[in-house]
Amino acid sequence: MSNEDPKPPSDLPPGMVDELPGDEREVGRGLGDFVRRAVSVGVGAAQRSKEDIMRAAGTEVRSWLEHLNVHDELVKLLSKMSVEVKAEVRFRPRDEKRKA
């Protein structure tokens, strides 16, 4: 083992670890390492949960779309509606220039 103290982890302020006595320095580094690993595990679990939820939602939407009969649904929708057409017809005299 060398006489030099190991370098503190980059995510901890150097002054914080260096101010601790010898054994406590190691505890500080170990605690920082523990927190880093705990956060990593939490992020991994959240990512897997998100993927599982998206997979389940995708399966449900696909199943619903496969059983959806668009033709029948469109007929139901249109049978509840009426079609109204408004038109205006005008008779105008022809231009004298365009006599045929």
N, C-alpha and C positions, 0 to 999 in steps of 0.2 A: 504494500500500500504506500502511496506517496504521502508526503507531508502536506501537500497542497490540498485545500478544501475543494471539493467538486464544485463546478459552476452551478449556480442556482438555475432552476427551470426558467425559461424565457417568459412565462406568463406571470411569474411572481416578481414584484419589484426587488432588485438586488439588495437594497438597503434593509428590507424587511427580513430576509433570511440571514444576512450577514450580522445583524444585531443580536441574533439569538445565540446562547451558549452552544457549545459543540453538539451535545445530544439532541437538544431542542432544534438545532438546525436540520438535522436528519428528519425529525418529526415534521417540521414545516415543509420540507421537500416531499415527504411521504404523503402528507395531507393534501398538498397541491396535486400530486399525482393521482391520489384517490378521487379528488373532486373532478379532475379531468376525465378519468375513466368512468365515473358515475354519470357525468353529463353525456359522454359518448354513448353509454348504454341507453340512457333516456332518449336521446335523439334517434338511435337505431330502433327502439321500440315504437316510437311515434311514427317513424317512416313505415314500418311494417304494418301498423294499425291503419294508416292512411291507405296503403296499397290494398289491404284486405277489404276495407270499406268500399273503395272504388271498384274492386272486382265484384263484390256482392251487388252494388248498385248497377253496374254494367250488365250483370246477368239478369237482374230483374227487368231492366228497361228492354233488353233484347227479347226476353220472354213475352213481355207485354206487346211489343211491336210485331212479333211473330203471330200472335193471336188476334191482332187488330185487323178487322175487315174494313178497309177504307171505303170500299164501294157502299156497303150497307150504312156506314156512319155518315157518308155524304148524302145518301138518299134520305136518311132521318133528318138531317139538318135542313135540306132543301124542302122537305115536305112541310116543315113548320113555317116556311117563308112564302111570300107571294112575290111575283115579279110584276113590276110596274114600269110601263114604258110611256114616256111623254114624247110627243113628236109635234113638229110645227111644219106645215107645208105652205109655201108661198108661190104665187105665180107672178113672174115679172115679164115685162115685155122684152123681146130680144133687141139687142143693139142693131141698128140699121147697117152697120159696117159688116156684120157677120151674117148677112142673109145668105141662105143657101138655096 
